[in-house]
Amino acid sequence: MKARVHVMLKTGVLDPQGEAVRHALGQLGFDGVEAVRQGKVIELDLAETDRAKAEQAVTEMCEKLLANTVIESYSVELD
Amino acid sequence: MHAAVIVFPGSNCDRDLKVAFERAGARVSMVWHKDTEMPSGVDVIGVPGGFSFGDYLRCGAIAANSPICRSVIRHAEAGGYVLGVCNGFQVLTETGLLPGVLLRNAGLKYVCKALDLTVETADSAYTSGYAPGSTITVPIAHHDGNYFADAPTLDRLNAEDRVAFRYVQNPNGSQQDIAGILSENRRVLGMMPHPERMAEPAHGGTDGAALFRSLVDQLAHA
């Protein structure tokens, strides 16, 4: 089973990289981009075939390593 | 006084930290990240600067989950001393031994220069050799030193006098100019500036030496 984890900075945490991207888009003439937030996508290939167990395992991976929940939120998608 | 300095793949200030501890009078053991136990009788653990595991995922995140870090956490939880400098500070926040995180510098650039710091508290084994409120010059060299914590955490750090150092001129966007913080029991210090790089005259200054001297002296007489 494949899992895709999205990790984003939480609302309220300044994202200087996203801000730099927004600025660069403006310089290229893309008007009207009001905010940019940059995050990460992590793809996992899992041996697990049970959906519920896979989701539980990936959630635990996020809590322990993949995200720093002080500043980041995460979401998990399973294929 | 026995100090251990952890070596991760990508550490690059480990030997500087060793020399700084030795010049202050400590015996130093270098400890590889795959080891699971500290040498016996270790009083203080140094977590050095560098780019452990290439800063993959997040700075310090992989190192914080390495076998030796479980031993670092046990040492701290038993009341032992831990000093984390630069990447070491990032590792300590990732282990949860210190609150908050170090984000990408607000200016997005790697900053490498000597800066003035205010010593905010002399109430720790690390800072007792400085006059509170005094200014010292210590270099920084980092890309991710922008200290972030939520408002209740910042309030608590201030109320408990746990901010050890602040930047006189904020180089990285850190909240409240924070350059270094102490744990609740004041025995774990994390700081982005490098005291070990300003510890003997050949470095161009010696303002960092007092940190190692006071720590070694206090632990030697403990």
Contacts between the chains, C-beta under 8 A, distances in Angstrom:
chain1	res1	chain2	res2	distance
A	13	B	103	7.3
A	13	B	148	6.5
A	14	B	103	7.3
A	14	B	106	7.1
A	14	B	148	7.7
A	14	B	173	7.2
A	16	B	103	7.6
A	16	B	104	5.5
A	16	B	105	7.3
A	16	B	106	5.2
A	16	B	107	7.6
A	16	B	108	5.5
A	16	B	146	7.7
A	16	B	173	7.2
A	17	B	104	6.1
A	17	B	108	6.7
A	20	B	108	5.6
A	64	B	65	7.4
A	65	B	57	7.3
A	65	B	61	6.5
A	65	B	65	6.0
A	66	B	57	7.3
A	68	B	58	5.9
A	68	B	61	6.9
A	68	B	94	6.8
A	68	B	101	5.8
A	70	B	93	7.9
A	70	B	99	7.9
A	70	B	100	6.8
A	70	B	101	5.1
A	70	B	148	7.8
A	70	B	149	7.5
A	70	B	150	7.8
A	71	B	101	5.2
A	71	B	103	6.9
A	71	B	148	6.2
